[in-house]
């Protein structure tokens, strides 16, 4: 029992390692969770270790969700979401645990996969696989393979092979195979501090005018040849057809295109007869809107409701902007594993993240979003451009 309690505490500490500004390397502690799981003396202790990890890592959720749903749900609802998400993420680990090391050699990778891919992958925060970016930078999918192989070798107590992988990790960190390309210096993100940007909120024309004015000002100031990323839902809702906002954005886009600059700006796009889409609009570019694949379940993505934000969960998340292949992640997607891994298979040049975290500004959530993107960028040797409203 003592060992089990110590492992649960250790799992919780690994979860608390997420969400500390400037300490991205702490994400590497997530790699210890499968090891602790394998050492648990029983199925229930194994489940407790992983529950403790997921609940500690998502500790900002009940407070942020409490603000997000303040007008539509009781306070207990946000705590219930937090507990449910932690339990669902831990469930594969609980069910697949085995006291037999040889059985663990396939159940461990299976648990990693089940928590990364849909349906559990829709709420699969802080998957231990993200630790590959800390341990094997620049190695991409090979680094992921090395991490999972390392777990299996530890289970089998093949210490000589583990030592070889550890040496690879040391070398890859010393060499730092990824180098920021010169063109990436022309790309940047611009954070905003708007008090409230909420999907499906009642129109506030004064606030929308202020947001549009800031976009126009930044577009006018943007130097030739640069790419600027703004956060999610900064623009007022854009409607297809004869819409004033759409006409104004078309003019701005033409001005940016004339000087060879581009802005990626978050907006909700409304098309009659179709669900609203949460997108990044590429001003100054011929690229179509970059559509969010996985909006926040329940908060934005409600397939049973008429006002649901459209989802495209199995899209590739790739757009061509300023001549570069962009892997983009809009807000909630930044926390998940499978959308980014799908995008990485298309060999992008840059990762772009745009988020609207007004509801989570006093929680660890925005920092974790940034950590996850930075770690994936580190693993695949890609520059990361982020913009957040907070």
N, C-alpha and C positions, 0 to 999 in steps of 0.2 A: 504493500500500500504506500509506503514511504516513497519508493521509486516512482510510482504512478503520480503521486502528488507533485513530486519534483519535476517530472516531465510536463505536467499540466502548467505549472508555474513557468517553466522554461518556454513552453509554447506561447503562453500569454506575453512573455517578454519579447519574443520574436515578433508578435503582432504589434506590440507597442513600439518596436523599432521603426515601423512605418510612420511617416508623417512629420518628420523633423527637417525643417528647412536647412539646406546646405549639407545634409548628411545622407546623400543618396546611397553611399556605400553600405549603409545599414540594411538596405534591401537585400543584401547578400545573406543576411541571417535567415531569410525565408528558406534557404536550402537546408536548414537544420530540421525543419518540420517533418519531412519524410523519414529522416533518421530517428527523430524522437518517436514517431509513429511505429517504426519497426521495432523499437526497443520496449514498447508498452507491453505490460505483462498480460493484458487481456484485451478483448475487443472493446469493452466499455472504456477502459483507460485510453485506448487509441482514439476513440471517438472524442473523449474529453480533451485530449491534447489538441486536436484539430479545431474543435469548437472554441476552445480558449484562444487559439491563434486568430481565427476569423473574427470573433467578437472583439478582440483587442484591436485588430487592424482596422476594423470598421467602426471604431468607437465614436466617430463623429456623426454617424448616420442618425441616431435617434434625435440628436439636437438639431441637425440640419433639416431632417425630414419634418421635425416638429414645426419649424418655421415655414417650410414649403407647403405643408398641408394644414397650416394653422386655421385657414378659413373654411376647410372642407372636411376635416376629420378631427376626432378627439386626440388628446395628447398621448393616450396609451397606444394609438395606432402606430406612431413612429417607433415606439419601443418594440411593438410586436413585429414590425418589419425587420428591425435589427436582429431580433432573436431568430426569426424565421430564416433570414438569409444565412446567418451563422450555422444553423442546424442543417439547412439544405446543402450548404457547401461541405459540411463535415460528413454528411450521410454516406457518400461513396467510400470515404476512408473507414468509416465504422463498418460498413457491410463487407468490405474487401479485406479487412485485416485478417491475418493468419499467424499462428505461432510458428509455422514452418517456413524457414528462410527460403527454401526453393519455391514455395508458393508465392511468397512475397516478391520474388523476382519478376512476376508478371502482374500481380495485383497492385503493386506500388505504381508502376507506369500507367496501369489502367485507371487508378484513382486520379492521377495527375491529368490524364486525358479527359475523364468524365467531368472534372471540375473546370475544364477549359472550354469544352465544346458545348453547344446547345443540347438540351435545354438548360442544364445547370449553368452553363457558360454565360447565360444572360444575366446572371447575378454573381459570376465567379470573380470576385475581387482577389487581388494579391496572390495569385497562383504562385506556388513555390518555384515554378519554372522561370519566373522573372529574374530569379537570382543568377541565371546564366549570364546576364549582361554585366554583373559585377565580377563574376568569376572568370568568364571567358570572353572578354571584350574583343570585338572585331571578327569573331569566328562564325557569327550568324547561326544558321541551322546546325552547323557542326558543333557549335558551342552548346546548343540545346541538347544534342545527342550526347555530348560529353557529360553534361550535368546528369541526365537520366541514367546514363551508363554508370556514372559514379555512384548513384543511389543503389543500383543493382549490385555493384561490386562491394559496397559497404555491407549490404545485407548478407552477401556470400562470404564476407570477411577475406576478400582477395586483396590484401593490403599492398602487395607489390604493384598490382594494377592501379589501385587507388593512388599510390605514390606517383605513378606515371601521369595520371590525369592532374594531380595536384601540381606537378612540375609544368604541365602545359598551361595551367591557370596562372602560375607565377610568371612564366615567360610571356604569355599574352598580355598580362598586365604591365610588364616591364616594357615590352615593345610597343604596346598600344597601337595595334594595327590600323585603327581608324584615324585619319587625319582630316581635319575640317577643310573641305575644298575652298579655293579662293572665291568662287562665285557665291558661296553661302554668305559672305560678308555683306552682300547686297540685300539679304533677306533679314527681316526683323519682325518682332511682335510688339504690339502696343497694348498695354493693360489699361482698363478703364475702371472707374469707381462709381458707376451709376447705382443709385440706391436700390432700385428694384427693376429687374428685367425678368418677367415671368411669362412663360408660355400660356397662351389663352387668357391673359389678364385683360381686364376692361381697358379700352383705349384711353390713353392719357396724352392728349395732343401736345401739351406743353413739354412733357418729358420726351415724347417722340421727336418734337422739333429740336430739342437740345441734342439728342443723339444724332439726328441728321446733320445738324450744324457742325458737330465735331467731326463727322465723317467728311463733310465738304472741306473743312479746314485742313484736315490731315491730307486729303487728296491734293489740295492746292500746294501744300508745303512739301509733298513727297518729291524727292529729287529724281531726275531721269535715270532709268535703268534699275530702280529699286523695287523690291516687293515688300509690302507691309501687310501683316496679318492682324486683324482685329477680332475681339471675342465673339462668341456665340450670341445671337439675337440682339446685336447692337442696333441694327436697322429696324425701322418700323415694318410692319407686315407688308410684303410686296405682293400685289395682286396682278394676275395676268390681264392684259388688255389695256384699256385707256385709264391708267392709274397714275395719279400725280407723282407718287414716290417712284414708280417704275420709270416714268419719263425723266425725272430728275437724275436718277441713277444712270440712265442711258447717256445723259449729257456728261456726267462725271466720268463715266467709263470712256467716252470718246476723248475727253481731255487727257486722261491718263494714258490712253493708247497712243496719243499723238507724241507724248514724251517718253514712251517706252517703259512706263511704270505700271505696276499692278497692285491692287488691293484685294485681299480676301477678307470679306466682312460677313459676319453671321446675320442671318435673317430667317424669318418664316415666310415661306412662299405659298400663296393661296391660288389654287386653280379651281374654277367652278366645277362641281361634281366630283372632285377628288379630295382625298384627305390632305390636310396641311402638311408640308414638308419642312423639316428643319435643315437649313442648308448653309453653306458658305458661298456667297456670291463673288465671282471673280470679276471685279471692275478693272477695265483696261485690258481685258483678255477675251478671246473668242470662246474660252472654255465654258461649258455649261455649268449649272450649279452643282456643287459637291454636296450630295445628299447624305444626311446622317443615317447610318445603318441601324443603330440600336438606341432609340430614345429611352429615357428612363422608364422602366416598367412601372405601371400604375400611375406614376406622376405625369407622364407624357404619352406613353405607348399603352393604349387601352383598346385592343382590337374589338371589344364588345361595345364601345361607345362611339357616337357619331363625331365627337370632337377630338378623337385620337390623332396624334401625330403619326404620319406614315412611317413605316419601318421597311428596311431592306436588309435584313440580317445576314444574308448570304452574298451581298455585293462585295466588290473587291476593294472599295475604299481608295481608289486611285483616280487622280485627275491630272491633266496636263496643264501646268501653269507656268508661264514665262519660260517655256522650253524645258521644264523639269517635270519629272514624274513625281507627283506628290502623293504620299500616303497620309491621309488626313484622318483625324479622330476628333469628333465633336463631343465635348463634355463627357458624358457617362461612358462613352466608348473608350476613353483613355484608361479606365480602370480595368477593362476586360482584356482577356488574352487572345481569344480566337479572331476578333476583327483585325487586330494588328498583325497576327501571324499570317492571316490570309493576304493582307496587303504586302507583307514582306516577300511573299512568294512571287510578286510581280516586279521585284527588283527596283524599288523606288529610289529616287535621288535624295529625298528629304522627307522628314516627318513633320507634319504641321498639326498642332493641337489648338483648338479654340474652345473655351469654356465660359459658362455664365454661372458663377458661384456666389451670387449675391446672398443666397439663402444659407451658404455654408462658410461665410467669411471668417467666423470665429471657431472653426473646427479644423481638424487635420485633413479633411477631404481634398482641398485644393493642392496642398503640398503633396499628398499621395498621388494625385493625378500627374503632377509634374515629375515626381520620382519615377513613376511607371514609364512615361514617355522617354525620359532621359536614359533609363536602363535599357529599354528596347533600342534606342538610338545607339547606345554604347555597344550593345551586342552586335548590331548589324553595321556598325561603322558609318552611321548617317547623322548629319546635322539635324537638330531638333529646334523648331521654331514654335514658341507658345505664346498665346495671348489669353488673358483671363479678365473677366469683369468680376471684381471682388470689392 
